[in-house]
Amino acid sequence: MAQSDTAHRERIYAVPTRGQQAPELVGETPQGERMSLRRSFYMRRNLAILFVADDDTGQRWLREAAEQRTAAHGEVGEIVAIVPPGMETHGLPALVDADGSLAARYGLSPADFPAVFVTDRYFTIFSTNTGDSATPGLLPEDIPGWLEFIAARCS
């Protein structure tokens, strides 16, 4: 029994990949309201879920993602930020990850930030990028293109 419990925990906390269901995230917004991503967006919007640290790279990714929000909305999408307490969200809807538990649900550690997961409106993951590298697979400016691809494919 203990072995299957361990395997179950490992499955829950592994980084989700293309084709898998994105784990649910529930938490407090920066305004102190409770928000569930599934309750707010399921069957309504394709999503880009962006995890950032409160550092220069995280701030840059949030600013750049916020600049893409109008284009994301044009593709029936939304960009949601998962941020540390007190971080400026540049107008993006956000959940505060005070203790790292939201990032842990996605199998992420601080070394994996910034990270982005793009999902369809049913929370199926289409693309991911973890960590800031010289040739990342998905940057903030790529989010509207991914949301357009998903909207065209899933309509």
Backbone hydrogen bonds, N-H to C=O, Kabsch-Sander energy under -0.5 kcal/mol:
donor,donor_aa,acceptor,acceptor_aa,energy
5,D,1,M,-2.1
6,T,2,A,-2.2
7,A,3,Q,-2.2
8,H,4,S,-2.4
9,R,5,D,-2.4
10,E,6,T,-2.4
11,R,7,A,-2.1
12,I,8,H,-2.3
13,Y,9,R,-2.2
14,A,11,R,-0.8
19,G,125,I,-3.3
20,Q,17,T,-2.3
22,A,123,F,-3.3
27,G,35,M,-2.4
29,T,33,E,-3.0
32,G,29,T,-2.2
35,M,27,G,-3.1
37,L,25,L,-2.5
40,S,36,S,-2.3
41,F,37,L,-2.7
42,Y,37,L,-0.5
42,Y,38,R,-2.2
43,M,121,R,-3.3
44,R,41,F,-2.7
45,R,41,F,-2.2
46,N,76,V,-2.2
47,L,119,T,-1.4
48,A,78,E,-2.1
49,I,117,F,-3.1
50,L,48,A,-0.7
50,L,80,V,-3.1
51,F,49,I,-0.5
51,F,115,A,-3.1
52,V,82,I,-2.0
55,D,53,A,-1.9
59,Q,55,D,-2.7
60,R,56,D,-2.4
61,W,57,T,-2.7
62,L,58,G,-2.3
63,R,59,Q,-2.5
64,E,60,R,-2.7
65,A,61,W,-2.5
66,A,62,L,-2.7
67,E,63,R,-1.7
68,Q,64,E,-0.7
68,Q,65,A,-1.1
69,R,66,A,-1.2
72,A,68,Q,-2.4
73,H,69,R,-2.6
74,G,70,T,-1.7
75,E,71,A,-0.6
75,E,72,A,-1.2
76,V,73,H,-1.8
77,G,72,A,-2.1
78,E,46,N,-1.8
80,V,48,A,-2.8
80,V,78,E,-0.5
81,A,93,P,-2.7
82,I,50,L,-3.2
83,V,81,A,-0.6
83,V,95,L,-2.5
87,M,84,P,-1.5
92,L,89,T,-2.1
95,L,81,A,-2.3
96,V,28,E,-3.2
97,D,83,V,-3.5
97,D,95,L,-0.5
98,A,96,V,-0.8
104,A,100,G,-2.1
105,R,101,S,-1.5
106,Y,102,L,-0.7
106,Y,103,A,-1.1
107,G,104,A,-2.1
108,L,103,A,-2.5
112,D,109,S,-2.4
113,F,110,P,-1.5
115,A,51,F,-2.3
116,V,129,N,-2.6
117,F,49,I,-1.9
118,V,127,S,-2.9
119,T,47,L,-3.0
119,T,117,F,-0.5
120,D,124,T,-2.0
123,F,120,D,-2.2
125,I,20,Q,-3.0
125,I,123,F,-0.5
126,F,118,V,-3.4
127,S,118,V,-1.4
129,N,116,V,-1.9
131,G,112,D,-2.8
131,G,114,P,-1.6
132,D,113,F,-0.7
133,S,131,G,-0.7
142,D,139,L,-1.8
143,I,139,L,-0.6
143,I,140,P,-1.3
146,W,142,D,-2.0
147,L,143,I,-2.6
148,E,144,P,-2.5
149,F,145,G,-2.4
150,I,146,W,-2.5
151,A,147,L,-2.6
152,A,148,E,-2.6
153,R,149,F,-2.3
154,C,150,I,-2.6
155,S,152,A,-0.5
